[in-house]
């Protein structure tokens, strides 16, 4: 295998892995949410349901938690660890779940 073929092979492998890495990260965000929001994000005692809510509404709420503009016990600390893209992906995911 020559150097050019090796470079192309490495680039191709990286391109294939990128979406998988992004999907894995999004899945971790979602799993983190259901830890408190319950199975299928359907809510738990004292914790609201995320399932079936409007994605834009969820993004606005999570952004407000991150900016300390919405009262929280722990959400303001949790949501700081996620990028805008991760929050948007999680919001889309939860909006598609049946409540």
N, C-alpha and C positions, 0 to 999 in steps of 0.2 A: 504494500500500500504506500503510495507516495504522500508527500506532505499535504498537497492540495486535497486529496481524497480524505485524509485524516481530518483536516480542518472542516471540510464540508460535513463529514460524519459527526463531529463534535457539535457543530452548529445545529444540525438537524436534531440530534438528541436533546440539546438544550431547549430547542423550540418545542419539542414534544413534552418536555418535563415542566415547562413554565405554567401551562394551564392546570396541570395536575397539582402543582405546588399552590397555586391560587385557590383551587377548589379545596384542597386540604385545609388551608388557612380559614376559608369561609366556613367549612364544616366545624372547625374548632370553635369559631365564634358562636355558631348556632348551638353547639353542645354546651358551651359555657352559659348560654341564656337559659336553656332548659333545666340547668341545675337548680335554679330558683323558680323559674316560671312554670315548672312542671312538665310532665310528659306531653309531647306534641305541642309544647308551649301553651297549653290550655288554661294555665293559671294554677295557682296554689293558694293556700290560706294566706290572705294579706298581700298576695302578689298577683297583679293583673295578667289576664290572658294576652298573648301576642298574636295568637292564631287568628287569621282572617282580618286583621286590622289593616287599614290602608297603609301602604308602604311609605308614602310621603309623610303621613302622620307619624309613623314610627321613626323615620329619619329626623324629623323636627324634634320629637321628644328626646331621642338619644343625643342629638346635637345640643339641646338645652341642658341636659344632664352634664355633658362634657364641659360646657361653659359655666357651670354652676349657676345657671339661670332658672333651674327647676329644683325644688326641694327634694332631697334624697337622703336615704340612710347609707346606701352603698353604691347605687348606680352611678353617681358622679365619679366615683373612683374607678369602677370597673370599665366604664365606657371610654375613659381616657386612654386605655391601652389599644384601642382600635382605630384604624385609618378610616377616612371618609368612605373609601371604596368598600372596606369590610362592613361598615355599618349599612351602606346601601344594599349590599348583597344580602346581608342578614334580614333587613327590612323586606326586601323582595321575597325572600324565602318564607318568612313568617306570614306575609300577606296572602300567600297561596295556600296555607294550611286551612283546613276546615276547623272552625271553632267547636 
